[in-house]
Amino acid sequence: MLSRALIDAPADTDRMIRMMVAAFALLFATPAICEAVDVKYRGIVDLRPFACTETPRSSFIQRVCYDKLQSYMLINLRGTYYHYCELPPEVFSAFLAAPSMGIFYNQRIKGTGSDGPFDCRTHRMPTY
C-alpha cells in the first residue's frame, strides 16, 4: 500500500509549480521604476541618483533634477534637458526658491558665451 506522503506528493508539486508560475508572472508584470533622460551634449543619464522636481510655476523651466552628492544639475527647458556641473547645493536651493526661476537661471546659472559658471565643458562632469 502506498503511503499518504506519496499520494499527496503530486498535488503538492502541482501546487508548488502553480505558485512559482504566479510569482514569475507577477515579477514580469510589475513595471520597472527607472527613468533615464537624454541630455543635450551628454547623452542618456539615469535619474536614480537624482532628486527631481516638477516646476509648474515656470513656463520656461519644466523640471529640474539635482544630484547633491555630485553637485550636478539637469534642467528641462521646454522639452530639452541640459546639464550643469559643480553647482553648489546653496545655488540649487536659491534657484528653487527664486521668485522667477527663469531670471535666476539666466543670470546665475546659464552664463553667457561658451563658459558659464557651471558649464560642464570647463567643470568636472560626474560619471554614472
C-alpha positions in Angstrom: 0.0 0.0 0.0 1.3 3.5 -0.9 2.0 5.9 1.9 -0.1 9.0 2.3 3.0 11.2 1.6 3.5 9.6 -1.9 -0.2 10.1 -2.7 -0.1 13.8 -1.7 3.3 14.4 -3.4 1.9 15.1 -7.0 -0.7 17.5 -5.6 2.0 19.3 -3.5 4.3 19.5 -6.5 1.5 20.8 -8.7 0.6 23.5 -6.1 4.3 24.5 -5.9 4.6 24.8 -9.6 1.4 27.0 -9.8 2.8 29.2 -7.1 6.1 29.6 -8.9 4.4 30.4 -12.2 2.3 33.0 -10.4 5.3 34.6 -8.7 7.2 34.8 -12.0 4.1 36.3 -13.8 3.9 38.9 -11.0 7.6 39.7 -11.3 7.5 40.2 -15.0 4.2 42.1 -14.9 5.5 44.7 -12.4 6.7 47.8 -14.3 10.3 48.8 -13.7 10.5 52.1 -12.0 13.6 53.5 -13.7 13.8 56.7 -15.6 16.5 58.0 -17.9 16.6 61.2 -19.9 18.6 62.3 -23.0 20.7 65.2 -22.0 21.9 67.6 -24.8 25.7 67.4 -25.2 25.9 64.3 -23.0 23.5 61.5 -23.9 21.4 59.2 -21.7 21.5 59.8 -17.9 19.8 57.5 -15.4 17.9 59.6 -12.9 18.2 57.1 -10.0 20.7 59.3 -8.0 18.8 62.5 -8.7 16.0 64.3 -6.7 13.7 65.7 -9.4 11.2 68.5 -9.0 8.5 69.5 -11.5 8.3 73.3 -11.8 4.7 74.2 -12.7 5.2 77.9 -11.7 7.7 78.4 -14.6 6.6 78.3 -18.3 10.3 78.1 -19.4 11.7 75.5 -16.9 9.6 72.3 -16.8 11.7 70.2 -14.4 15.0 70.2 -12.5 16.9 67.2 -11.2 19.8 67.5 -8.8 22.4 65.0 -7.6 23.6 66.7 -4.4 26.5 64.2 -3.9 27.9 65.1 -7.3 26.7 68.8 -7.4 25.2 68.0 -10.8 22.0 69.5 -12.1 19.8 68.5 -15.1 17.3 71.0 -16.2 14.4 70.6 -18.7 13.9 73.7 -20.7 10.8 73.4 -22.9 11.4 69.7 -23.5 15.2 69.6 -23.8 17.5 68.5 -20.9 20.7 70.4 -20.3 23.3 69.8 -17.6 25.4 71.9 -15.2 28.4 70.7 -13.3 29.8 71.6 -9.8 26.7 73.6 -9.0 26.7 74.0 -5.2 23.7 72.9 -3.1 23.2 76.6 -1.9 22.9 77.8 -5.5 20.4 75.0 -6.3 18.3 75.8 -3.2 18.3 79.5 -4.1 17.3 78.6 -7.7 14.3 76.6 -6.4 13.2 79.4 -4.0 13.7 82.3 -6.5 10.7 84.5 -7.3 11.5 83.9 -11.0 13.3 80.6 -11.8 13.8 81.7 -15.4 15.5 85.0 -14.4 17.7 83.3 -11.8 18.7 80.6 -14.3 19.6 83.1 -17.0 21.5 85.4 -14.6 23.2 82.9 -12.2 23.4 79.5 -13.8 23.4 79.7 -17.6 26.0 82.3 -18.1 27.0 83.8 -21.4 29.2 82.6 -24.2 30.8 79.2 -24.0 31.9 79.3 -20.4 29.1 79.7 -17.9 29.8 79.5 -14.2 28.7 75.8 -14.2 29.5 74.8 -17.8 30.4 71.1 -17.9 33.0 71.8 -20.6 35.1 73.6 -18.0 33.9 71.9 -14.8 34.2 68.3 -13.6 31.4 66.2 -15.1 30.4 63.1 -13.0 30.4 59.7 -14.4 27.5 57.3 -13.7 
